[in-house]
Amino acid sequence: MTSPSSVPRLVVAAPSSGSGKTTVATGLMAAFAARGLAVSPHKVGPDYIDPGYHALATGRTGRNLDAYLCGPELIAPLFLHGARGCDLAVVEGVMGLYDGAAGEGELASTAQVAKLLGAPVVLVVDASAQSRSVAALVHGFASWDPGVRIGGVILNKVGSDRHEALLREALESCGVPVLGALRRAEPVNVPSRHLGLVPVAERRAAAVDSVAAITDLVVRGCDLGALEALARGAGAVPGGSAPWTPGSPTHDHPSRSVERRGSKPVVAVAGGEAFTFSYAEHAELLAAAGAEVVTFDPVRDERLPEGTRGLVIGGGFPEVYAGELSANEPLRKAVAELAYSGAPVAAECAGLLYLCRELDGQPMCGVLDATARMTDRLTLGYRDAVAVGDSALAAAGTRMRGHEFHRTVVEPGAGAAPAWGVRAPVRRVEGFVQHGVHASYLHTHWASEPGVARRFVERCRTS
């Protein structure tokens, strides 16, 4: 039996975005799963759309590995947590192999994660406009950082048999084996819009077809035996890390046992088509803190789950579903009533928009005295943040790292009691804290500060 710290693994990377990482990584995940392997899917960075396709390909939860949000020390433990009980893991990279957080060197890059995991890298190269030059490109990437092991190359967008032969001949001098070649004449339709691929939850039937087509492309074009052998040669994860754990469920305090009759506080988590993003570890942390986590759909459900004592509304695309969300007036009123009662509410990005008075002119929950609208401007980047005051989520002075990714604006951008003080790109305050509500544009990863989940559940018990 494979040791938990020695799970076979590959990192799928590329010289730049748009080279085909998602196609290859998703196809490999599905192809290995079709061979009867339990495949653990991972994504470097904060992206929450690709993991949905990974989950579809493997039947397991897609998980993120973000060294900026969680710190490098948590990458191996979070990986081992997600890969527990699996036969093989595939990690899709982010941007170019050596691209990380702006101005932070290798931090949060695919290369850093590969080194932290001791995983071989499969480099996906867009070969559509080159032949012999591919050797110089691969040689440069393979020699740039001796700590990164480029275990093979998959050529993407190859034009013909002759083109493939030229590419393979050129790469013979590099000492990096070609493990696959995918033809550009066989496009796979995965539609995109303003923030990337359309999430699986919005097009499940079509997404199943897309993943099937991707898998067929990868099976026909890649040497799966050689790729599996490469993964199995990875050895133990460096550093002797143990899997991350959300902790043990808390026990009722004796003074509360009569009032609660042994029940757990229900924490409702928004899901469905409009709210497609939440890190899997958040629900695990809430459950470990003693909550009963129940998912609901703000588009279709007219009531919050029975007994709701707290509410978590993560990321997604409420701007796409503004009409449907607005039309569900019973739920909007229920959310507002819960918030006004002082119950804990944690809202990030999409959740912030939903709590506003209106979004693109459509009435929302009206919990916050603010309006939200779509713009042409993309706000994107990592942020260092500190809690300005006490809230149901964090004590004043709590430091966390977050990520912004949106084309909307909320006016005003902060309430009388802001959620966070943010250092970059300029010093500012943002978000809203009022009653039990903590609403902000920042996506945070609670594994980096598990006390926020414990604090939130404790407030659910006492509110």
N, C-alpha and C positions, 0 to 999 in steps of 0.2 A: 504493500500500500504506500502511495506517495505521501511523504511528510508534508504537513500543512505549509511549512515554510519553503518547500521545494516544488510547489506547483509549477508545471511546465508553462511557459509564458513567452509571448511575443509583444513587441511594441511596433505598431504600424505608424510610420512617420513619412515625411516628404520634405523636399527642399523648400516648398512654399505652399500657401493655401491654394486650393483649386487643382491640385495635382491628382486627386482621386483617393485620398485617405479614407473617407467615409465609405465609398464604394468597396474598396478592398477590405477594410476592417469588417464591415457588416457582412460581406460575402464570405470571408474566412470564418467568422463566428458561426454563420448558418451552415457552412459546409462541414465544419468540424462537428457541429451538433448533429447534422444528418448522418455522420459516421458513428453516432451513438455516444459521443463524448459529452459530459456535462461541462459547458463552456461558461466561464465567468467573463462578462463584458465590462469594460472600463473605458473612460474617456478622460484624457488629460485636460485640465482647465475647467472653467465654470459652465461650459455649454450644456444646456439641458434638452436640446432637441435631438441630437445624435443618440444619446442613451435610449431614447424611445425606440429608435430603429434597432439598436443593439438588443433591447429586451425582446423585440419581435423576432429577431433572428435566433435568440438563444432560449427564450422562455424563462429567463432570469432577469432580475432587476438590474438595469444599467446604472453603474455608479461612477462618480466623478473622483478624480485624483488631482487636487489643486494645491500645489505647494505654497501658493501665496495666501489663499484663504485659510488653510489649515496648518501651514508650516511644514517644512521638509520632514520633520520628525514623525509626522502622522501618515506620510504617504505609504510606507510599507505596512504599518498596522491596518490602515483602512483597506489596502489592497488585499491583505490576508483575510480580513473580515469578509469582504465580498467574495473571495475565491474559496472560502471554506467549503470543503466537500466536493470541489470541482476537479475535473481531469486536466483542464487546460484553461489558460486565461489569455485573452486578446485585449490589448490596450491601444485604443486609437489616440494618436497624438493631436496636437493643436498647432495651427499655423505651420511655419517652417520648423524643422527639427531643433534649431538652436534659438528660436525666437521665444523670449520670455516676457516677464513684466517689464514695462518701459523703464529704462534707467536702473534696472536691478540685476544686470548681468544675466546669468543663466536661471535665475529664480523663476519657477513656474514654467520652465520650458519642457518640451518633450524630452530633450537630452538629459535634463536633470532628473526627471522621473525615471527614465530608463536606467540611469546610474543608481538611483536609490533602490530600484527593484532588482538590479543586476540582470536586466533582461536584454536579450539581443534585439536589435532594431532591423526591421524590414523597411527599406526605403522605397517608396512609391514615386516613380519618376514619370512626369509627363514628357513623353518622347516625341510628341507630335511634330516638333519643328527642329529636330536635330538627328544626327546619326553618330559620327565619331566623337563629337563633343560630349556625348553622354559620359564617356570615360573620364574626362577632366572633371565633370560635375560630381560624379560618384567618388572619384579619388579625393576631391576636396572635402566632401562631407565625411568620408571615412577617416581622413587623417587630421581633421580639425581638432578633435578632442580625443586623445588616446583612451580616455575613460569610457567612451561610447563605442560599443561594438556593433558595427554594421554587418549583420549576418547574411544579408542577401538583398537583392533588388527585384522589384516587380515593375516591369515596364508597362506604362499605361498609354492609351491612345496610339497604339502602333498601327501604321498605315497598311502594311502588306507583309507577305512572307519575306520579300527582299529587304524591306525596312528592318524587320526583326533580325534577319541574319546579320545585317550591318551593325546593329546595336549590340548583338551578342558578341560579334567579333571584336568590336572596340572594347568591350568590358572584360575580355579575357585577360588583358594586361593589368587589370585592377586587383585581381585576386578576390573579388566579391562576386559570388555566384548569382546568376539570374534564376530566380525562383518562379517567374511567371511573366507572361506577356498578354496584355488585354488589348483587343482591337478597338480602334476609335469608330469603326463602322457599326458598332453595336451599342448605341446609347441606351442608358437606363433612365426612365423618366421619374425623377423625384422632384416635384415642384417646389419652388422657393417663393418667398415674398420679402417684406421689408426687414425682417430680422433673421433670415436664413431659411432653412428647409421648413416646410409645413409639418407640424407635429403629427405623429402617428394617430393621436386621439381624434384628430379632425378628419382623417382619411383612412381609417383602419383597413377597409377592404382593399382600397387602392394601394395602401402601403404594403399589405401582404403580397400583392402582385409584384410591387417594385422589389421587395426583398427576394422574392423567388427569382426574378430576372437577374438581379445582382448575383445571387448565389450560382445560377447557371453559368454566368459569365466567368466567375472566379473558378468554379470547378473545371471548366473547359480550358482555362488559360493558365492555371497555376499548378505547381507541383506540390500537392497537399502533403504527400509523404515527406518530402524534404523540409517543408515548413513545420510539420509536426516534429520531425527529428530535431530541428533547430530549437524549437520550444522546449523539448525534453532535455536538451543539453544546458539549460540555463543554470541548473544547480540551485543551491539554497539562496534565499533572499538575504542580502548582506546585513550584518549587524545583529543577527539573532532576534529580530523583532517578533513579538507575539501579536496575534490578531487584536485589533481594536474591539472593545466591547462597550455597549451603551450603558453598562452597569446592571445591577440587580434591581428588580422592582422594589419600590419602597413599601413599607408596612404602615398600616393605619396607626395613627396616634390614638391611644385609648380614649382620650376625651372626645374624639370625633366618631368613634365607632357607633354610638347610638344614633347620632344625627344622620350618618351616611349609610347606616345599616350594612356596612361592609362593602358598599359599592365603590367603584372608581369614578372620579370625575370624568365626564365625557368631554373630550376635545374634538370639535368638528373641524375637519380639514377640507378646504375647497378643492374640488377636482373637476372632472368633466372636460369638455372641449375648450372652455374659456380659461381654465386654470390648470395648465398641464405640467407645471414645474414645481417640484419640491424635492430637495435632496432626501433620499431614502432614510438616511441616518436621523433626520428630524423626527419622523414618526417613531423610529426605534428608541430615540432618547425620551420622547414623551411617554411611550409605553413603559420604559424602564423607570421613569420617575413616578409611575403609578397611575397614569391616565388610561382611559379607554379611548382609543383613536378611531373615529368614525368618519369616513369620507362622504361628502355630499356634492351635488352638482348645482351650482347657483343658476344655471340656465333652466334646468328642468324641475328641481325640487322646490316646492312652495313653502316648505317648513324646514327649519334646522332639525338635526337629529334629536330624538327624544332625550331630554335631560341635559342638553348642551350647557356646559359651564365655562367653556373657553372656545375661542375661534382662531384658526390659523388660515390665512389666505395668502398663498404664495404667488409665484409668477405665472405668466401666461399671456393671452392675447384678448383682454376684455375689449380693446378697441375694435376687434373684428366682430365681436358678439355684443356690441353695445346695445343694439336694438332688442335682442333677446333678453339680456340682463335687465334692461329697463322695463321690459314688458312683464317681468316676473315681480310684480309689485308686492305680493304677499311675503316673498323671501326678503326683499329689500327692507320692508318694514320690520321683519323679524330680526334681521341683522342690526338695524338701528336700535331696536328695543334692547337687544342684548348688550350692545355697546353702551347705551345710556344707563343701563343698570349697574355699570362698573365692572362687568365681567371682563377678564383678560382677552384682548384681541391683538394678534400679531399679524401685521399686513406688510408684504414686501412687493414693491413695484406694481404688478397687476392688482394686488390687494389694495394698495394705496389708491389706485384709480377708482376701484369699486366703492371705496368708502367716501369718495368725494361727493359733492352736491350734484355734479353732472360730468359726463364724459362726451365730448364732441356734441354738446347740446342735448344729450339724452339724460334724463334723470337717473341718478344712481342712489346709493343708500343715504346720502346726506348726513353721514356721521361727522365728516370734516367740512368746515366752512371754506371750501376750496373747489376750484373747477379744473378739469383736465381736458387736454385736447392733443390731437395728433399734430406733428410738425414734420418738416423735411429734414430736420437735424438729428443725426445720430449721436447719442450720448453713450460713450463706451469707455470702460476702464476700471482698473482696480482702485480701491479707496482705503485709506487708513482712517478709522473712525473711533470716536470716544463718546460714550453716552453722556449727554449734557446734564441730565437729571435722572432721578429714579423713575422706573416704569415697571410694568408687569413683566417685562422681558429682561431688563438689565438694571443693575444698580448704577448710580452716578459714578462716572470714572471708569466704567468697564470699557476696555479697549478691544475692538474687533476689526477684522479686515473684511471688506465687502467688495462687491462688483456691481457696476451699473451697466445696463444694456437696454436702451429704450429710445423710441422716437416720439415720445410724448413729453408734455410739460405740465406741471401742476402749478397753479397760481392761487395763493402765494406758495412759495416753495417750502416754507416752514411755518409752524404755528407759534403761538405765544410761548409754548414749551416745546422746543425742537426735540427730535429724537436723537440726532447725532451732530457732533462737530466733526467736520471732514477736513482733512489736510490738503488733499490734492484733487484736481489740478490747482485750485485756489482755496484758501481758507474760507470756510463758510459753515453755516448750520443748515440742516435740512430735516424734513420729516415732522411728524406730529406726535406728541404725547398728551393725551387728555383722558380723564377717567382711567379706564383700564386699557386704553388703546395705545399701541405703539405701531405707527405707520411710517414707512420710509421707502425710498427708491432702492436702497441697498439690499442686494442679495447677500446674506451671510451664511456661513456653514457652521452649524451649532456644534459640530464635533470639536471645533477649535476652542469652544468655551461651553462645555456641557452644563455649566451652572445655569445658563439661561433657560434650558428646558425644565430643570428642577424648580427654578424660581417661578416659571410660568404655571406649572402644574400646582405648586403650592398656592399661588394666587387663585387658581380655579377652585381649590378646596375652601378657601376662606372668603371669597367674594360673595 
